[in-house]
């Protein structure tokens, strides 16, 4: 069985709605070796027969993390990552990297901007929502030297937390 999405390349996460197995979200990082239109978040309402491209940042940025709230499946958080993978180096980061929230189960997304987050540009961003509390969200953000275009060996990460469903953020490590 295939999901379709033949040209997306690397898929990071597949999320199935807890009450409706036909609603599926896919986090597509993409091939990462060059610009590609088929990166971002895809959504299906028919179990993967057809797909809507609901989050597209740019041709250099893919989805690096995706999760929905178990308390309210309409709330979805996505992390994005501007990446270019070469034979001997990984260029990680840029203005495309970020955090996006949806309040309509992944049909639309809005970029999260808050002074509590690191200043853009930054690198790979992974996200999570606490299973016990849908208002608690986490973001693991690559914030290496200069926050952008760091070699893999120079990359560092920091953990950020929101206790109000993504409205405000603070560094916790």
C-alpha positions in Angstrom: 0.0 0.0 0.0 1.3 3.5 -0.8 0.4 6.9 0.6 0.8 8.6 -2.7 2.9 11.7 -2.2 5.5 10.1 -4.5 7.6 13.3 -5.0 7.8 14.4 -1.4 11.0 12.4 -0.5 11.7 12.1 3.2 8.6 11.9 5.5 9.3 12.8 9.1 5.9 12.0 10.7 2.5 10.6 9.9 -0.3 11.7 12.3 -3.7 10.1 12.4 -6.7 11.8 14.0 -7.6 10.0 17.2 -11.4 9.9 16.4 -11.4 9.7 12.6 -8.9 7.4 11.0 -9.5 9.0 7.6 -8.0 12.3 8.6 -4.2 12.0 8.2 -1.4 14.6 8.4 2.0 14.1 6.9 5.2 16.0 7.7 7.3 16.0 4.6 11.0 17.1 5.0 11.6 16.5 1.3 14.7 15.3 -0.6 16.8 18.0 1.1 19.5 17.9 -1.6 18.1 21.0 -3.4 15.0 23.2 -3.8 11.8 21.2 -4.0 8.1 22.4 -4.1 6.8 19.2 -2.4 7.9 20.0 1.1 5.8 20.9 4.2 2.6 19.5 5.6 0.0 17.5 3.7 -3.6 16.6 4.9 -6.0 13.9 3.8 -9.6 13.5 4.7 -10.0 10.1 2.8 -7.4 8.0 4.4 -4.6 9.1 2.0 -6.3 8.7 -1.3 -6.1 12.4 -2.0 -3.9 15.1 -0.3 -4.0 18.9 0.2 -0.7 20.7 0.7 -1.7 22.8 3.7 1.7 24.2 4.9 4.4 25.3 2.4 7.1 27.7 3.5 9.4 27.7 0.5 11.3 25.3 -1.7 14.2 25.1 0.7 12.2 24.4 3.8 10.5 21.1 4.9 8.5 19.9 7.9 10.7 18.7 10.7 8.1 17.9 13.3 4.3 17.5 13.6 1.9 16.7 16.4 -1.7 17.2 17.3 -3.2 17.7 20.7 -4.9 14.6 22.3 -7.2 16.9 24.2 -8.2 18.9 21.2 -7.2 17.4 17.8 -8.0 20.7 16.1 -4.8 22.0 17.6 -1.8 21.0 15.5 1.8 22.2 15.9 4.4 21.9 13.1 8.2 22.6 13.1 9.9 23.6 9.9 13.5 23.3 8.8 15.4 25.1 6.1 18.0 22.5 5.0 20.3 21.6 2.2 22.2 18.3 2.4 25.5 18.0 0.4 27.9 15.1 0.3 30.2 16.4 3.0 28.2 19.1 4.8 24.7 19.8 6.1 23.6 23.5 5.7 21.0 23.8 8.5 18.9 26.8 9.2 17.5 30.0 7.7 14.5 32.2 7.7 12.3 29.2 6.7 12.9 27.4 10.0 10.1 28.0 12.5 7.0 27.0 14.4 3.5 26.9 13.0 0.2 26.4 14.7 -3.2 25.3 13.3 -6.5 25.6 15.1 -8.5 23.8 12.4 -6.9 20.3 12.4 -4.1 21.2 9.9 -6.2 22.9 7.2 -4.4 26.2 7.7 -1.3 27.2 9.7 0.0 30.5 11.1 3.7 31.2 12.0 4.4 31.6 15.7 6.3 34.8 16.5 7.0 35.6 20.1 9.9 37.5 21.8 10.4 34.5 24.0 11.6 32.4 21.1 15.2 32.7 19.7 15.7 35.3 17.0 15.5 34.1 13.5 17.2 32.6 11.6 17.6 29.3 13.4 17.9 25.6 12.4 16.0 22.4 12.7 12.9 22.7 14.9 11.1 19.7 16.4 7.8 20.1 18.3 5.6 18.3 20.8 2.4 18.7 22.7 2.2 17.2 26.2 -0.3 14.3 26.1 -1.5 15.2 29.6 -2.0 18.9 28.9 -2.8 20.3 25.5 -1.7 23.8 26.5 1.8 22.7 27.2 3.9 22.7 24.0 7.6 22.2 23.5 10.0 23.2 20.7 13.6 21.8 20.4 15.4 24.4 18.3 18.8 24.2 16.7 20.6 27.4 17.8 24.2 26.7 16.9 26.9 29.3 16.2 25.2 32.2 14.5 22.0 30.1 14.6 22.2 29.4 10.9 24.2 27.5 8.2 26.1 25.6 10.9 28.0 22.5 10.1 26.4 19.5 11.8 29.3 19.2 14.3 28.7 22.8 15.4 25.0 22.6 15.8 23.5 23.0 19.3 19.9 22.8 20.5 17.8 24.4 23.1 14.4 23.5 24.5 11.6 26.0 24.6 8.2 25.6 26.4 4.8 27.2 26.2 2.2 26.7 28.8 -0.6 28.7 27.0 -1.0 26.8 23.8 1.8 28.5 21.9 0.9 32.2 22.7 4.1 32.8 24.8 7.4 30.9 25.0 10.4 30.6 27.3 13.7 28.8 27.2 13.9 25.9 29.7 17.4 24.6 28.9 
